[in-house]
Amino acid sequence: HKIRRFQTLFSTLEKCPKPIISAVHSACIGAGVDLITAADIRLCTKDAWFQVKEVDMGLAADVGTLQRLPKVIGSQSIVSELCFTARKVYAVEAKQIGLVSAVYDSKDDMMSSCLLMAKTIASKSPVAVQGTKQSLVYSREHTTEEGLDHVARYNMAMLQSEDLAKSVMAQMDKTQAPPTFSRL
């Protein structure tokens, strides 16, 4: 019962229509790994390390790591090794295997980059950003053809949005500043 509750809570990050950026400084162990694998973008500092620790505690990771980490990293062999051995993964290796997309020298540098990335994403069409997230999450669990159908249906429904009109007008008028989109 409690495990299902935590699974549902962690899955809300993945289901949130807005992109989730995780920023890891220092240790990210057990449930921390469960949490970040539900995020869309993962960043860390050079002193960060990650560990799927549950096997050392006599448990199987049960809040999402075993289900999400293979999709995040893309290598069942590496995932199996990390989950069976509880080996620590340090920042450089985390970037090499695709667990994080960037490694920063300091927490301040990471947080500045994280906030800049969030601001950049927030400046984009919320219709497009949220549709992109929905399609990325959907496509992870479906065939390419099903993913293409999903995004085509979404875009057909969104053709009437004012975001598309604003973007087209800005592209046609090269002197115009990028459009400002309304918030969802």
HUCORQUI-V340375 format. One record per residue. RES is the residue in one letter. PHI is phi in degrees with one decimal (* if undefined). NEAR is the number of other ideal C-beta (glycine too) atoms within 8 Angstrom. D_FIRST is the distance of its C-alpha to the first C-alpha in Angstrom with 1 decimal. Layout:
res=[RES | RES]
phi=[PHI | PHI]
near=[NEAR | NEAR]
d_first=[D_FIRST | D_FIRST]
//
This chain:
res=[H | K | I | R | R | F | Q | T | L | F | S | T | L | E | K | C | P | K | P | I | I | S | A | V | H | S | A | C | I | G | A | G | V | D | L | I | T | A | A | D | I | R | L | C | T | K | D | A | W | F | Q | V | K | E | V | D | M | G | L | A | A | D | V | G | T | L | Q | R | L | P | K | V | I | G | S | Q | S | I | V | S | E | L | C | F | T | A | R | K | V | Y | A | V | E | A | K | Q | I | G | L | V | S | A | V | Y | D | S | K | D | D | M | M | S | S | C | L | L | M | A | K | T | I | A | S | K | S | P | V | A | V | Q | G | T | K | Q | S | L | V | Y | S | R | E | H | T | T | E | E | G | L | D | H | V | A | R | Y | N | M | A | M | L | Q | S | E | D | L | A | K | S | V | M | A | Q | M | D | K | T | Q | A | P | P | T | F | S | R | L]
phi=[* | -65.7 | -62.2 | -60.2 | -62.5 | -65.9 | -58.2 | -64.7 | -61.8 | -67.0 | -68.4 | -63.2 | -63.5 | -66.7 | -85.2 | -58.3 | -67.8 | -94.8 | -60.8 | -110.9 | -109.8 | -103.5 | -128.2 | -111.0 | -125.0 | 74.6 | -83.4 | -133.5 | -123.2 | 56.5 | -60.9 | -62.6 | -67.8 | -53.9 | -65.1 | -69.7 | -71.5 | -85.3 | -81.9 | -83.2 | -133.2 | -124.9 | -124.5 | -153.7 | -90.3 | -65.3 | -94.0 | -75.0 | -145.9 | -127.5 | -153.6 | -88.2 | -91.4 | -54.9 | -61.2 | -71.9 | -104.2 | 79.4 | -128.3 | -97.2 | -55.3 | -128.8 | -118.9 | 133.3 | -59.3 | -65.5 | -89.9 | -95.5 | -57.8 | -60.1 | -76.7 | -69.5 | -84.6 | 85.5 | -127.9 | -62.1 | -63.2 | -64.5 | -60.0 | -59.8 | -58.1 | -63.9 | -76.4 | -78.6 | -105.1 | 60.7 | -67.4 | -74.1 | -115.1 | -88.4 | -49.4 | -61.0 | -66.2 | -57.9 | -71.1 | -60.6 | -90.7 | 89.1 | -70.7 | -125.1 | -97.4 | -155.8 | -122.2 | -115.9 | -66.7 | -141.5 | -62.5 | -62.9 | -61.3 | -63.3 | -65.8 | -62.0 | -66.1 | -62.1 | -67.3 | -63.9 | -61.8 | -61.9 | -65.5 | -62.8 | -62.1 | -65.4 | -79.2 | -83.8 | -59.5 | -62.9 | -63.1 | -70.7 | -63.5 | -68.7 | -65.5 | -64.2 | -61.5 | -57.2 | -69.4 | -62.4 | -64.7 | -59.8 | -68.3 | -62.1 | -104.8 | -132.3 | -69.4 | -58.0 | -61.4 | -64.2 | -64.0 | -65.1 | -61.7 | -60.2 | -69.8 | -64.8 | -63.7 | -61.6 | -64.6 | -62.0 | -69.4 | -94.1 | -57.5 | -86.1 | -68.8 | -71.3 | -62.1 | -64.1 | -62.2 | -60.6 | -66.1 | -62.5 | -62.3 | -66.0 | -69.5 | -72.1 | -100.3 | -60.7 | -87.6 | -76.2 | -67.7 | -54.8 | -67.3 | -103.1 | -99.1 | -75.4 | -86.9 | -95.2]
near=[4 | 5 | 8 | 7 | 8 | 10 | 11 | 8 | 7 | 13 | 10 | 8 | 10 | 10 | 7 | 7 | 7 | 7 | 8 | 11 | 12 | 10 | 9 | 14 | 9 | 8 | 7 | 12 | 9 | 11 | 8 | 11 | 15 | 14 | 11 | 12 | 11 | 12 | 11 | 7 | 10 | 12 | 15 | 16 | 15 | 9 | 7 | 16 | 12 | 14 | 14 | 13 | 9 | 13 | 13 | 6 | 7 | 4 | 7 | 6 | 14 | 8 | 10 | 12 | 13 | 10 | 7 | 12 | 14 | 11 | 8 | 10 | 11 | 6 | 8 | 6 | 6 | 9 | 11 | 8 | 9 | 13 | 14 | 7 | 7 | 12 | 7 | 7 | 11 | 8 | 13 | 8 | 8 | 15 | 12 | 6 | 10 | 9 | 10 | 13 | 7 | 9 | 12 | 12 | 5 | 7 | 8 | 6 | 10 | 15 | 9 | 8 | 11 | 11 | 8 | 8 | 10 | 9 | 8 | 8 | 9 | 6 | 8 | 9 | 12 | 11 | 12 | 10 | 12 | 11 | 12 | 8 | 12 | 11 | 12 | 9 | 10 | 11 | 12 | 7 | 5 | 8 | 5 | 6 | 6 | 10 | 12 | 8 | 8 | 13 | 11 | 8 | 8 | 11 | 9 | 7 | 7 | 12 | 7 | 5 | 9 | 6 | 14 | 12 | 8 | 12 | 10 | 8 | 10 | 11 | 6 | 6 | 7 | 4 | 3 | 8 | 4 | 6 | 11 | 5 | 11 | 6 | 4 | 6]
d_first=[0.0 | 3.8 | 5.4 | 5.3 | 6.4 | 8.9 | 10.0 | 10.8 | 12.6 | 14.5 | 15.4 | 17.0 | 19.8 | 20.6 | 20.6 | 22.6 | 26.1 | 27.9 | 28.3 | 26.3 | 28.3 | 26.9 | 29.4 | 28.9 | 31.1 | 31.0 | 27.9 | 24.9 | 22.6 | 19.2 | 16.9 | 20.2 | 21.0 | 17.7 | 18.8 | 22.4 | 21.9 | 20.3 | 23.6 | 26.8 | 29.2 | 29.0 | 31.8 | 32.4 | 35.1 | 37.2 | 35.7 | 32.1 | 30.3 | 27.0 | 25.1 | 22.1 | 21.7 | 18.6 | 20.9 | 22.8 | 19.8 | 19.1 | 16.1 | 16.1 | 15.5 | 12.1 | 12.2 | 15.2 | 18.3 | 18.7 | 18.6 | 20.7 | 23.1 | 25.1 | 25.8 | 26.7 | 29.0 | 30.2 | 30.8 | 28.6 | 30.8 | 30.3 | 26.6 | 26.5 | 28.8 | 26.9 | 23.5 | 25.2 | 27.5 | 25.7 | 29.2 | 29.7 | 30.9 | 33.4 | 34.3 | 37.2 | 35.4 | 32.4 | 34.9 | 36.6 | 33.5 | 32.4 | 29.4 | 31.3 | 34.2 | 36.2 | 36.8 | 38.6 | 40.9 | 39.4 | 36.4 | 38.9 | 40.1 | 36.6 | 35.6 | 38.9 | 38.4 | 34.8 | 36.1 | 39.1 | 36.9 | 34.7 | 38.0 | 39.4 | 36.4 | 36.5 | 40.2 | 39.5 | 39.0 | 35.5 | 35.8 | 36.6 | 34.1 | 31.2 | 32.5 | 32.9 | 29.3 | 28.0 | 30.3 | 29.5 | 25.7 | 26.6 | 29.1 | 26.9 | 25.2 | 28.3 | 31.9 | 34.7 | 36.2 | 33.0 | 32.7 | 36.3 | 35.9 | 33.0 | 35.0 | 38.1 | 36.5 | 35.1 | 38.5 | 40.3 | 38.3 | 39.0 | 42.8 | 43.5 | 41.8 | 44.3 | 42.9 | 44.6 | 47.9 | 47.8 | 47.2 | 49.9 | 52.4 | 51.7 | 52.2 | 55.4 | 56.8 | 56.8 | 57.9 | 55.1 | 52.2 | 48.8 | 47.3 | 45.1 | 42.1 | 40.4 | 36.8 | 33.9]
//
